[in-house]
Amino acid sequence: MNEAQIKLKRTESVLEQLIPEALGSLNDKRLHELDVIEVKCSRGKSDAKVFINPADFSEEEKSTYLKLLRNARPIIETFCLKDQGWYRCPKFTFEFDEQLKKTQSIEELFKKIAKDKGEE
């Protein structure tokens, strides 16, 4: 791992801690309950994808949360800038992490296959 990759990982780690703090400081209580799973920055740190735990939200709730997060994005970015004393902050895009659900469904399929093979 070279120095640039280490700096990128460090920035992602800092953002994983700062974004939930920023969400907690907002007036909208609905945003307080969101869990940040992962932050992935672009190589130049100009953009960052923030992956949110989908929990058991419906599609309608997810779209509502994404709209709220888009509106709160400048406030969250300003919070991160001020906290770290950075010159600029990555532009955040928020997504629900569907990978967890896919992993769970694959694990369920494997369990079912194992169970079926055990019955034969």
N, C-alpha and C positions, 0 to 999 in steps of 0.2 A: 504494500500500500504506500503510495507516494504522499508527499506533503499536501498536495492539493486535495487528494481524497480524504485525508485526515481532517483537514479544515472543513470540508463539506460535511463529513459525518458529525463533527463537533457542532456546526451550525444547525444541522437537523436535530441533534439532541437537545440543544438549547431551545429550539422552537417547539419541540415536543413538550417541554416544561412550561414555556411562556404562553402558548396559545390557550391551554386550559385556564391559566391565571387570568388572561385577558377576557375569556368568556365569562369567568366568574365575576369579573368587575363590571360587566354590562348590566343594564337595568332590566333587560328581558330575562325573566327567571327560566323560561323554556330553554335558553341556551346554556344554562348552568349545568344541566343534566347530560350534556353531550360528552362523550369520551373520545379523546384523540388517540388513535391507535398508532399512527405513523405519519411522519413528514418526510417527503422526498423532494429535495431541492434539485433544480437544474444545475448543470455543471458551472455556469457563471453566477449562480445564486440569484438570478433575477426573477425566477419563478419558483414557487413551491406548491406541491400538491399536499393537501392535508386530508388524511384519511380518517373518517369518523366511524365509530362503531355503530352499525345499523340497528343493534338491539332488536326489538320486535316492533319497529315502526312500520306503519302501512306506507304504501307508495305516496299517498296524499300527504301524510305527515313528513315524509322524507323531502318532498318538494317544498313544503312549507319551511322546513328547517334550512334547506339550501338557499331559499330566498332570503330568510333572515340572516344567514351567514354572509351572503353576498352584500347585503346592506350594511352589515357590521364590519366588513373587511377593512375599510380604511381605519376604523377605530382600533381594531386588533393590530394592524400594521404599525400604527402610531405607538401603541402600547409597547410593542417589541422594540421599536426604534429607541424610545425613551429609556426603557429598562436597560438595554445593552449599550446605549451610546453609539449605535451604528450610524454611519452616514446614510445608508439606504437599507431598506428591508425588502425581502422578496415579495413579489405580488402573489397573494394566496389564491388558490382555487380549492374549493371544498368538494369532497366526494365521500359517499358512503362506501366503506370497504366491504364488497360483496365476496371477497376471497374466503372469508371465514365461513360463510354459509355454504360455499362450494366445497370447502374442505370437509365440513360436517356431513354433507350429503354423500360425498365420496366414502367417508368412513362408515356411514350407515350401509352403503352398498356392499362394502367389504365384509361387514358383520353379517349381512344377509347371505352373502355368498358362502361365508364360512359356516353359517348355520345350516344352509341347504346342503353343503358337502358333508356336514356332520350327520345329517339325517339319512344320507344314502347308504 
